[in-house]
């Protein structure tokens, strides 16, 4: 299990994502507002808005909710002014984390993020200490029962550039703007897609082999993601499915 994407998939399987659906929609709506405010409400000329709207539809957010967020961002309806801030830090075990936020109060958000790290055994890092190792990629996870040849043919034709085994799943990498094209191609062919997103992937992976450290990392991830201002959390850990089962039990 690598970083953020697979953890989100596991949480969904456990049912935790259903409980947090309202919070997820609120966060995506905020991202839509900011994208529309910065680049306009037309997805044909605003690539960032188009990507966020694809994310919203993948999360089964309603068209009405999406439209309201676009109108708030483009000025057709009243909305908040949000500032984008990325924080860097370390979780237990030396795991590097990037924390993307959208906030209307940077002092509150900075204090909240710092408190989460310090309270749960981590630490904030100086700007640049963590970010250098991350780059944005499209990451798609597919059920492992499908043959590699079937996935490879479809995924590469749709814009993927790498396929590898990750535990019981297939992990597919692409350029960020191709991730939903790859997802659509796979689903159209009847292949189960576990998750698909444009995310930050680290060039340096830390293998976490004991359940105690894994549980501490998960607590930091959960606490950060539970904060209303935090939009995404990216990390460079890799945890085996066996260790994750031990954490979940």
N, C-alpha and C positions, 0 to 999 in steps of 0.2 A: 504494500500500500504506500503510494508515494504522495507526499505533500497533501494538498487540499482537495483535489478532485475526487480521489477515491474515498476519502473520508466522508465527503458529502454524500456519495453513493451509499456507503454503509449506513450512515445515519438515516437515509431515506428508507432503506430496507428495514431498519429497526423501528420505523414509524415516527422517529423524532422529527423528521422534516414536516410531517403533516401537522404536528403541534405548532410548528413555527411558520406555517404558511402565511399567516397574516403579516408577520414581521418581515418575511422574505419579500412579499409584494410591496410593502412600504419602502423597503430598501431599493428595489428595482424602480419603483415610481420616482424616487429621488434621483436615481441615475438617469432616467429618461428626461426629467426636468432639466438637469444640468446639461445634458447633451443637446437638448432642443434650444436651451438658452444660448449656448456657446456656438452652435452651428446651424440653427434654424430648424423648423419643424418638418422639412421635406427629407424623407429618407433617401431619395434619389441623389441628393447633393450633400447629405450628412452621413458619412460612413459610420461614425461613432453611434449616432442615433439608430441607424439600421441594425448594428450589432446588438445594442441594448434591447431593442424591440424584439429581435430574434430570441434573446435570452428570456424576455418576458413571456413570449409565446411558448417557449420550451417549458417554462414553469407553470403554464396554463393560467396565466393572468388574463383577465377578461379584456376584450377590445375596448369596452367603455372605460375601464380603469387606465388602459394605455393612452387612450385619446385624451382623457382628463389631464394626465401627467404631461403630455405633449403641449396641450393648451396652456398649462401653467408655465411651462418652460419658455414657450414662444411669446408669452405676454397676453394671450387671449383670455386668460383667467389669472386670478391672483395666486401667487406662490411665494415660497421662501427664497432667499438668496443663500446658496450653499457654496462653501469653499472646499476645494479638493486638497487634502493633506495626506501624505504617506509617511507613516512612522516605521522605524526599523527597530528590531529587538531580537533577543535570544530567549528561547524557552529552555527548560531543563534539558540537560544532555548536550548543550551547545547548539541546539537546533536554531537556524536562522529563520526569522520571520519578517515579512513585509505586511503592513497593515494599511490598507487603503480606506480612507474615510471621506465622507461628505458632511460638512458641519456648518451650522450657523453660529457657532461659538467655539473658536479654536482653543481657548483656555480650558473650557469644560472638557472637550474631547481629549486634549493632550493629557490632562490630569487623570481622566478615566483610563486611558490606555496605559499610562505609566503605573497606575495603581494596580491594574490587572497583572502586568508583568511582575512587579515587585511582590505582590501578595501571593503569587503562585509559583515563586521560585525562579522567575526569569529576570530579565533586565532590559531596559531601553538601550539602544545603541545610537551612536552618532550618525548623522546623515551620511550615506555612502558606505558605511561599514558593512552593510548587508546587501544593499541594492545592486552592487556591481555584479553579483553572481546570478541575477535573475534576468530573464528575457521573456517577452510575451510570445506565447505559442497557443495554437489550437490543440486541445487534448480531448480525445474521445475514447471512452471505455466501452467495449463490446463483450457480450457473453462469450465465455471460452469454449462453448460447444460447437461454434461455427469454425469451419476449416480455415486455415491461414490463407490458402490459395483463393478461396471465395472472397474473403475480406480484402486481401491485397488487390485483387483486380478491380473491385468496386471503389475502394478507398483511393488508390493511386489515380484512377481516372477522374475522381471528383476533386483532387487537389491535395491529398495526403502525401507526406514525404517520408514517413517512417512507421513501421509496425513492429511491435515487440510483445512478448508474453509478460504479463504482470500478475503473478499468482494464478488464479483461476480465470482471469480475464485477458482480453487483448487490449493493448494500449496503442492508440493511433495518434501520431503527431502531424500537424499541418501548420500552415501560416494562419495567423489569427482570423483573417477575413475569409478563410475557406472552411472553417470548422463546421458551420451549419450546412454548407453544401455537401460535405462528407456525411454528416448525420442524415440528411435527407436521402442521399443516394443509398445508404445502408438500410434505412427504414423502408424505403420503397421496394427494396429487394427482400423484405421480410426478415431482416437481421435485427436482433434485439440490441438497442443502444442503451447502455446503463447510464451514461452521462456524456455531455458534450458541452464544452465551454472554451472561451478565450481566457487563458489564465497565464500566470507567471510561473515559469519553470526554471529551477536552479541548475547550474552547471556542476554544483558540488552537492552530493547526496550523503547524508549521515544515516547509517544503518542503526536502527534502534532495536536491540535484541532482547531486552528484558521488559516484562509487563509493567513493572513499577514506574520506570522512566516513561514508557509509552502512555500510561495513565496520566502522568503529570503533564505531558505534552497535550493530551486531549483536553485536559481541564483548561489549559491556557487557550486552546483553539475555541472551545465552547464559550468561555467567558468573553473573549473578544468578539466572536460572531453574535453573541447575545446583545451586544451594545448597539443601540439604534443608529449611532453615527458610523459604525464600522460597516463598510460595504463588502470587502473581501479580505481574506487572510491567506497569505501564501507562505509555504514553509518548505524546507529542504530535507525532511525526514523520509525514511523508508522503513515501514514496519510490516513484517510478514503477517499473513492471514492467521497463522497459529497464535502469534503474540496478540493480535487484535481480538481473537476469540477469547483469550485469557483475560484481556482488559474488559471485554463486554460481559463476561460471566460473573 
